Amino acid sequence: MTGIPKSRKRKAPIYVLRLYVADLSPRSVSAISNVKRLCREELRGRHDLKVIDVYQQPALAVSEQIIATPTLVKRSPEPVRILIGDLLDRDRVLLGLDVRGGQGHSA
């Protein structure tokens, strides 16, 4: 028998991401745009992104210990990672999320 049985192949991980923003400030708008573009281009079909406004859900921000916005939290796959800022530096964000450029991405 050649190859790996389908039941033994590793599935690509699903990235569970939470982006905490403060209303629609310019930094928040930039971060939302940057993260959505990254998800579309690098994590197509492999992400669960939720945008959370800390003004609309302050209790959630407190329980998650969010002290600055915008903040991107990668819950899964582990390890948990936290990135703060407008998330404009794509390479830094990919490195911070443990996403390797080109994986699962077709040119």
N, C-alpha and C positions, 0 to 999 in steps of 0.2 A: 504494500500500500504506500502510495506516495502522497506527500502533502499533509497538511494538518486538517483533521476532521473539523467540520464547521462548528461543532459544539465546543471545540477546544480553542478556536481562534479568539484572540482578545478583541473586545469591542473598544472603539474609541471612547474615551471618557466624556461624560457630560459635564460641562463647566457650569456650576451654580454660582451666579454672580449677583451681588446686590450693590447698586450704586446709590449712595446717599447724597442728596443735593439739598441746597437751601433755596427754595422757591425757583424762580427762573432768572437767577443772577447770570451775568455773562459767563462766569467760570462754570456755573452749573450747565448752562446751555452748551458750552464747548465740551465739557466732559461727557454729557449725554450723547452728543454727536460723535465724538471720538470713540466711545465705547461701542455704540451701535455699529459704526463702520468696522471696527475691529472684529466684532462678533460676526458681521455679515461676510467679511473677507477671510477671516482665519478660523472661525468656529461654526461655520455654516452647518446647521442641523445638530450641533453639539453643545448648545448652551441654553441656559435658563436665566435670562436677565430680568431683574425687577428694578425699577427706578423708584426710590423712596424719598419723598420730600420730608425733611426733618421738621418743617413747620406744620405740616399736615398730620404727621405721626410722631410727635415728640417722645412719647413713651417708648416707642420702638428704638429711636435713636439713643435714648438713655440706656435701655436694656442691652443694646449692642455696643455701648461705650463709644459712640461716635462723638469725637471732640472737634472735628474739623470737616468742612465740606469743600469740594466734593471728595468723597471717599468711596473707593471701589473695594469691596470685600469678595474674595474668592473663597466660597465655602467648600467647594468640591471641584476636582479631586483634591485630597489633602496633599500637602499641608495647607492650612488656611493662610491666605496672604491678604495684606491690607495695603492699598496704594492710595496716596492722598495727592490731590492736585487736579489740573485740568486734563491730565492723561493724554497730552498732545504728543509726547515722545513715544512713538509706537514701539521702538525697539526696547525701551525701558519697561513699557507695559507688558509686552510679550515675555520678557525675561522675568518680570515680577509675577506673572501668572503661570510661569512654567510652561508656556506655549512656545514650541519651536517653530520658527518661520518655515513655511513650506509643508508642514505636516498637515495632511488632510486638505491641502490647498492645491488646486490645479491651476496652472498658468494658462 
